[in-house]
Amino acid sequence: MDKRVALALAAALGAAPPGAWADASASVRLTDFGYRLIDLNPDDGIAPAMSVNPVSFFAELSTNASEWAQAGEPGSPRTQLSRSRDWTQAYQFFPSVGRAVATPHVEASAQLSGALAEHGFSAVLQGQARNPLADPALGGRFLVDAAPARLSGVSGFQPILLTPFTQVVWTGRIALDALTTLPKVKGGRESAYAGAGISVWSYGGSFSDSFTAAVEVPRYRPGHASASHDIELFFANESAAPAYAVLSSQMRVEGQSFQPVPEPAVAWLTLCGLGVIGACHRRQRRQAGEARHAR
């Protein structure tokens, strides 16, 4: 069945009239991410240390790619081909894992790798939807989500432990890119988005430091948007007792090339990526506070 669908899409592309190249692409690249510890009281005889309890965390990836060809007038039946690969694993904190999917004209992938302690963790999310003849009867979309670390909500376990008078500094660099090539053509449209967020807060939710960034090329306005940022997040334990912290991260890329007005079944593409990231962090902080009060 998939082979027949792919052939139908290829046939529709071959029969389309000549035109410009249409493209929508987006990427997030996190590099050199990791942490260093600072001794706030060198004379206390306690070496600065940090430990992570993996029971408190999980990680997940989601990659989705789909395209379609529509024959006849809008509203007529269309042939669609979709691919998706998801991964969710408990007891994971910035793991090394990758997923990728592709259809003939749409690609979506995510790759996490490296070690935090060596400032060597990296994450690359990217997607592309191509339409070589800019045919409004053809469309494609991609959506990639990655959460290298999310609070599991399991009560009774402290996520990240810092020794007394210890500060942890999380640093890295992130590059965001979104690109589209053509404006509105016969009811079609392109858009692209890339966003990321990382937050750290106390286990009781009383202190937080966070980073969020996003770039977007809205539909009907072709163009290129990109940004690069240095990340620096702080969490300090200035007391003589151990302190507990939480770190959460979320990244997303999404885009579409010449999609008709969304149907209810594909409403996921209309979600605001940065809003999803922000809501995720707020939910994680609320769970941390509830778990703290339940102890």
SVG drawing of the C-alpha trace seen along z (x, -y; Angstrom):
<svg xmlns="http://www.w3.org/2000/svg" viewBox="-14 -38 54 40">
<polyline fill="none" stroke="black" stroke-width="0.4" points="0.0,0.0 2.8,-2.5 4.5,-1.8 1.3,-2.6 0.9,-5.8 4.5,-6.8 4.0,-6.1 0.8,-8.2 2.7,-11.1 5.5,-10.9 3.0,-10.7 1.2,-13.8 4.5,-15.7 5.6,-14.6 2.3,-15.8 2.5,-19.2 3.1,-22.3 6.6,-23.9 7.2,-26.4 9.5,-27.6 11.0,-25.6 9.1,-25.6 10.8,-24.8 10.2,-25.0 12.9,-24.0 13.8,-24.5 16.5,-23.4 17.7,-23.6 21.3,-22.9 22.4,-22.8 26.2,-22.4 28.8,-22.2 26.1,-21.9 27.1,-20.9 27.9,-22.2 30.7,-23.3 30.7,-23.5 31.9,-26.4 32.9,-26.1 31.2,-29.0 33.1,-28.3 36.5,-26.8 37.4,-26.8 34.6,-24.4 36.5,-21.3 33.6,-20.1 34.4,-19.4 31.7,-20.7 29.6,-17.9 26.4,-17.2 24.5,-14.0 21.5,-13.2 18.8,-10.7 17.6,-9.3 14.4,-8.0 13.2,-11.6 13.5,-12.1 12.5,-10.8 13.4,-11.8 11.4,-11.6 11.7,-12.2 9.0,-12.5 9.6,-12.8 6.7,-13.2 6.7,-13.7 3.8,-13.6 2.9,-14.7 0.0,-14.4 -1.1,-14.9 -4.6,-16.2 -6.3,-15.6 -9.0,-17.9 -10.6,-20.8 -10.1,-21.6 -12.0,-19.2 -11.5,-16.2 -9.9,-13.1 -6.2,-13.2 -3.4,-10.6 -1.4,-10.9 1.8,-9.3 2.9,-9.7 5.8,-8.5 6.4,-8.9 8.9,-7.5 8.6,-8.2 10.8,-7.3 10.1,-7.7 12.2,-6.2 12.1,-6.5 15.2,-7.1 16.9,-9.2 18.7,-12.5 20.2,-13.9 20.6,-10.5 22.2,-9.6 19.5,-8.6 18.3,-9.5 15.2,-9.1 14.6,-10.0 11.7,-9.6 11.2,-10.6 8.7,-10.5 9.8,-11.3 9.7,-15.0 9.6,-15.5 12.3,-14.7 12.3,-15.0 15.1,-13.9 16.4,-14.4 19.7,-13.3 20.9,-13.6 24.5,-12.7 27.4,-13.5 28.3,-13.9 27.2,-16.7 30.2,-16.6 32.5,-17.2 30.5,-20.1 30.0,-17.7 26.2,-17.2 24.6,-18.2 21.1,-18.1 20.2,-18.5 16.6,-18.7 15.8,-19.4 13.0,-19.1 12.4,-20.0 9.4,-19.9 10.2,-20.2 7.9,-20.9 10.2,-21.0 7.5,-22.4 5.7,-24.6 2.5,-22.8 -0.4,-23.8 -1.9,-20.3 1.1,-18.9 1.8,-19.5 4.0,-18.4 4.7,-19.0 7.1,-18.0 7.1,-18.2 10.0,-17.2 9.9,-17.4 12.7,-16.5 12.9,-16.6 16.3,-15.5 15.2,-15.9 11.7,-16.1 10.6,-15.6 8.9,-12.2 6.6,-13.3 7.6,-10.3 7.4,-11.4 10.0,-10.6 13.1,-11.1 15.2,-14.3 16.1,-15.0 19.5,-16.8 21.5,-17.0 24.0,-19.8 26.5,-19.7 26.5,-22.6 27.9,-26.0 28.0,-24.8 26.9,-26.6 26.2,-24.8 26.5,-26.7 24.9,-25.2 26.3,-26.6 26.1,-25.9 25.3,-27.4 22.2,-27.1 21.5,-28.0 17.9,-28.3 17.0,-28.5 13.8,-28.8 13.4,-29.2 10.6,-29.4 10.9,-30.3 7.6,-31.2 4.5,-33.3 0.9,-32.4 0.2,-30.6 -3.3,-29.4 -4.4,-28.8 -1.2,-27.2 1.2,-28.4 4.6,-27.8 5.7,-28.4 8.6,-27.3 9.4,-27.5 12.3,-26.5 12.3,-27.0 13.9,-25.8 13.7,-26.2 15.8,-25.1 14.8,-25.8 16.4,-25.1 14.7,-25.6 14.7,-24.5 12.9,-21.3 10.3,-23.3 9.8,-25.7 11.0,-28.8 13.8,-29.8 14.3,-29.5 16.6,-30.5 15.5,-29.8 16.3,-30.3 13.9,-30.4 14.4,-31.4 12.5,-30.9 12.6,-32.0 9.6,-31.8 8.7,-32.6 4.9,-33.1 2.8,-31.8 2.4,-34.1 5.6,-35.9 8.6,-34.0 11.9,-34.6 14.8,-33.4 15.0,-33.8 18.0,-32.7 19.5,-33.3 22.4,-32.1 22.6,-32.4 25.0,-31.6 23.2,-29.8 24.2,-30.4 21.9,-29.2 22.8,-29.4 21.7,-27.5 23.4,-28.1 23.2,-26.3 24.3,-28.9 23.3,-26.9 25.2,-24.4 22.7,-21.7 22.3,-19.8 19.9,-21.4 17.8,-19.9 17.2,-21.2 15.4,-20.3 16.4,-20.9 14.0,-20.5 14.5,-21.1 12.3,-21.1 13.0,-21.7 10.8,-21.8 10.9,-22.4 7.9,-22.4 7.0,-23.5 4.7,-23.1 4.9,-23.7 1.7,-24.5 -0.8,-23.1 -4.5,-23.8 -6.6,-25.2 -6.0,-22.7 -8.6,-20.0 -9.4,-19.1 -7.4,-16.0 -4.2,-17.9 -4.7,-20.7 -1.5,-19.8 0.4,-21.8 -1.3,-25.0 0.1,-24.8 2.5,-27.6 5.8,-25.8 7.1,-28.3 3.8,-28.2 4.1,-24.4 7.6,-24.7 6.5,-27.3 3.5,-25.3 5.8,-22.2 8.1,-24.0 5.3,-25.5 3.8,-22.0 7.2,-20.5 7.6,-23.2 4.1,-22.6 4.8,-18.8 8.0,-19.5 6.2,-21.7 3.5,-19.1 6.0,-16.3 7.9,-18.5 4.7,-19.2 3.7,-15.5 6.8,-14.4"/>
</svg>
